[in-house]
Amino acid sequence: MGMQQTPRKRRSPWARYAPIIVIVVIVAIVGVALATRKSGKSNNNVSVGSNNGSAGTSGTNGVPLFYNDAKAKGQVAKYQWHNCDTSTGRVAIPVLNPPPCVPEFTGNNGGATAPGVTADTIRIGVYIAKPDPIGDALLKATGTYDPPDNTYTAYQKYAAIYAGMYELYGRKVQIVRINGTGSISDPVAARADADTAASKGVFAVVGGPAQAREFGQELAAKHVLCVGTCMVAQPEKWYTDHEPYLWPLGPSPEQSSSMVTEFIKKQLAGKPAEWAGGSLKGQTRTFTLLTYDTPDGQFKASWDDLAQKTKDAGVTVKAHVDYYLDFAKLQSDAKTIATKLRQAGSTSILFTGDPLFPKYLTEEMTKQNYFPEWVMSGTVFADTNVFARSFDQQQWQHAFGLQLVPARVPKTNQDSFTLYRWWYNADPPTQNNFAVVKGDVELLFQGLQLSGPNLTTDQFKAGMDAAPPIATGNTIQTVTTYGPHGFWPGEDPAGLDNAGLLYWDPNATGQDETGKFGTGMYRLMNGGLRYLPGRWPTAPLALFDPTNTVTIYSPNDIPPSLVPKPEPVPVNAPAHGA
């Protein structure tokens, strides 16, 4: 049973700015995640064609025929293919996973098929956060600030790249700026801003207030798509209740729970806690669940799901402790939570939470001489170096678990950076969030191309669901699918489908996600190899052995699967002939 703290009636003034501290590194971390979320060269030799058949097939129900499906049917010669690299069956654009090629469109596209859509245009809203003196000062102090106008320009510039390469069926995209009117966690302003977007007649919105789920919820109520970073991560039911309007990039909490439960069952349960410290080392493993929640219990169903899954897997769970992130009480709450964890006495903490509270909690647990294993089960950026370096190192040397973020590559090797230079022969207008912008735009335009000419929100879903997985086995690449592809039971409303395994090395040196050199790095097992559901190995994994691990790939040793296929610069690109 969860042991929740009593929420404060008076909200801490820091609560408004707490999410900004996280955003300081999100622009660097999410950029890497988006740059590798669907890497195009798979060791599994999976071509871009139809999916496994359970989520619909290209060429049916309004979804355009994909090149490789046409090739398999001997029908390639019947069509002209739009900007197609016929050697791969993908659009000839140098990103890690271009979508399947579709035929050149001719004829009537159906005209005004949906709100925000005419025979000639598709209106897309771009949310730009309201300037915030305190929040902006925090970002400037860390060197991660991008002016709002630069961010808006970046959206326009990346949209022009994809509009120049993808099939839009006779329509052009119009970008509409949506200026945020409140803080990133203001639910009232979020609803009002979503209403403003809908009133401007947009088909979809990218970007949004980073801590207000009401924005995506209101857009769905107005029948407007909310794509990529438009929304806040939420329990799976929230996505399914608002289909087909929400398109997150990451997994749902329930999916993360399934992955970590499988890992624990196959690798940890019933075995000695060999990576714990003190008297706990060598004891048969027992677990305490430590989970983040909100005062109104937004994630209660998700953590109850985790508790049930571990129970069903035969994992010994002695306690479940919830905590709230209150900046006015970080130290006092840390002492309270540490005491509860120590009293439960488990050898291992199954941790799902934020990247800020652990600094205080780990310091307090070391004071209380309690050194369990820390098993990360889908944490929000606690699996990044920039935050983990702030944790108590005596504690965190016992940390390992799910790796949701992909294997890291240097900033200038990310395909978001190299794509911009390919098209414009210049650096992106934003220094920090260019990859976030590119990821939003790429996800949106993939759906626009795969929807076919009859562009509706339902047809957007049909096209996205028909997009095939890039791999059906374990790979270094991140695998992202939507719909029933067999990775998850029923419909999959979320994005990321696989995860790797990492552990903390307090002595490793290198750059963190913001580029700062220091000591303490996560090591990714097997070079960042990732596992799909049902495919986690049963043979013991060599945790805390640096052999065959990686912290960050150098420019000279980036695996081919993380490097986009070179493509010629098209004649309509500004960089053509430069």
CORRAKA-V791920 format. One record per backbone hydrogen bond with DSSP energy under -1.0 kcal/mol. NH is the residue of the N-H (numbers start at 0). CO is the residue of the C=O. If there is no record, write none. Layout:
# CORRAKA-V791920
nh=NH co=CO
nh=NH co=CO
This chain:
# CORRAKA-V791920
nh=14 co=11
nh=17 co=13
nh=20 co=16
nh=22 co=18
nh=23 co=19
nh=24 co=21
nh=25 co=21
nh=26 co=22
nh=28 co=24
nh=29 co=25
nh=31 co=27
nh=32 co=28
nh=33 co=29
nh=34 co=30
nh=35 co=31
nh=39 co=95
nh=44 co=41
nh=58 co=62
nh=59 co=56
nh=62 co=59
nh=66 co=100
nh=69 co=65
nh=70 co=66
nh=71 co=67
nh=72 co=68
nh=73 co=70
nh=74 co=69
nh=77 co=74
nh=78 co=75
nh=81 co=101
nh=84 co=89
nh=87 co=84
nh=88 co=84
nh=89 co=84
nh=90 co=98
nh=91 co=82
nh=92 co=90
nh=94 co=92
nh=100 co=88
nh=103 co=79
nh=112 co=110
nh=116 co=113
nh=117 co=120
nh=121 co=171
nh=122 co=115
nh=123 co=173
nh=124 co=203
nh=125 co=175
nh=126 co=205
nh=127 co=177
nh=135 co=131
nh=136 co=132
nh=137 co=133
nh=138 co=134
nh=139 co=135
nh=140 co=136
nh=143 co=138
nh=150 co=146
nh=151 co=147
nh=152 co=148
nh=153 co=149
nh=154 co=150
nh=155 co=151
nh=156 co=152
nh=157 co=153
nh=158 co=154
nh=159 co=155
nh=160 co=156
nh=161 co=157
nh=162 co=158
nh=163 co=159
nh=165 co=161
nh=170 co=167
nh=171 co=119
nh=173 co=121
nh=175 co=123
nh=177 co=125
nh=179 co=127
nh=185 co=182
nh=189 co=185
nh=190 co=186
nh=191 co=187
nh=192 co=188
nh=193 co=189
nh=194 co=190
nh=195 co=191
nh=196 co=192
nh=197 co=193
nh=198 co=194
nh=199 co=195
nh=200 co=197
nh=202 co=122
nh=204 co=224
nh=205 co=124
nh=210 co=183
nh=211 co=208
nh=214 co=211
nh=216 co=212
nh=217 co=213
nh=218 co=214
nh=219 co=215
nh=220 co=216
nh=221 co=217
nh=222 co=219
nh=223 co=218
nh=224 co=202
nh=225 co=244
nh=226 co=204
nh=227 co=246
nh=230 co=227
nh=237 co=234
nh=239 co=235
nh=240 co=236
nh=241 co=238
nh=242 co=239
nh=244 co=241
nh=246 co=225
nh=255 co=251
nh=256 co=252
nh=257 co=253
nh=258 co=254
nh=259 co=255
nh=260 co=256
nh=261 co=257
nh=262 co=258
nh=263 co=259
nh=264 co=260
nh=265 co=261
nh=266 co=262
nh=267 co=263
nh=268 co=263
nh=270 co=267
nh=272 co=282
nh=273 co=271
nh=275 co=272
nh=276 co=370
nh=279 co=276
nh=280 co=277
nh=281 co=272
nh=282 co=279
nh=284 co=270
nh=286 co=315
nh=287 co=347
nh=288 co=318
nh=289 co=349
nh=290 co=320
nh=291 co=351
nh=292 co=322
nh=296 co=293
nh=299 co=296
nh=302 co=298
nh=303 co=299
nh=304 co=300
nh=305 co=301
nh=306 co=302
nh=307 co=303
nh=308 co=304
nh=309 co=305
nh=310 co=306
nh=311 co=307
nh=312 co=308
nh=313 co=310
nh=314 co=309
nh=317 co=286
nh=320 co=288
nh=322 co=290
nh=325 co=323
nh=328 co=325
nh=332 co=328
nh=333 co=329
nh=334 co=330
nh=335 co=331
nh=336 co=332
nh=337 co=333
nh=338 co=334
nh=339 co=335
nh=340 co=336
nh=341 co=337
nh=342 co=338
nh=343 co=339
nh=344 co=340
nh=347 co=285
nh=348 co=372
nh=349 co=287
nh=350 co=374
nh=351 co=289
nh=358 co=355
nh=360 co=356
nh=361 co=357
nh=362 co=358
nh=363 co=359
nh=364 co=360
nh=365 co=361
nh=366 co=362
nh=367 co=363
nh=368 co=365
nh=369 co=364
nh=372 co=346
nh=373 co=397
nh=374 co=348
nh=375 co=399
nh=376 co=350
nh=379 co=352
nh=380 co=378
nh=387 co=383
nh=388 co=384
nh=389 co=386
nh=390 co=387
nh=395 co=391
nh=396 co=392
nh=397 co=394
nh=398 co=395
nh=399 co=373
nh=400 co=501
nh=401 co=375
nh=402 co=499
nh=412 co=409
nh=413 co=410
nh=417 co=413
nh=418 co=414
nh=419 co=415
nh=420 co=416
nh=421 co=417
nh=422 co=418
nh=423 co=419
nh=424 co=420
nh=436 co=432
nh=437 co=433
nh=438 co=434
nh=439 co=435
nh=440 co=436
nh=441 co=437
nh=442 co=438
nh=443 co=439
nh=444 co=440
nh=445 co=441
nh=446 co=442
nh=447 co=443
nh=448 co=444
nh=449 co=445
nh=450 co=446
nh=454 co=452
nh=459 co=455
nh=460 co=456
nh=461 co=457
nh=462 co=458
nh=463 co=459
nh=464 co=460
nh=465 co=461
nh=474 co=529
nh=477 co=35
nh=480 co=494
nh=482 co=491
nh=484 co=482
nh=494 co=249
nh=495 co=248
nh=496 co=478
nh=498 co=530
nh=499 co=402
nh=501 co=400
nh=502 co=522
nh=503 co=398
nh=504 co=520
nh=509 co=517
nh=511 co=515
nh=514 co=511
nh=517 co=509
nh=519 co=507
nh=520 co=504
nh=522 co=502
nh=523 co=549
nh=524 co=500
nh=526 co=547
nh=527 co=524
nh=528 co=524
nh=529 co=474
nh=530 co=498
nh=534 co=531
nh=542 co=540
nh=544 co=541
nh=548 co=545
nh=549 co=523
nh=552 co=407
nh=556 co=553
nh=561 co=558
nh=562 co=559
nh=572 co=569
nh=574 co=422
nh=575 co=572
nh=577 co=574
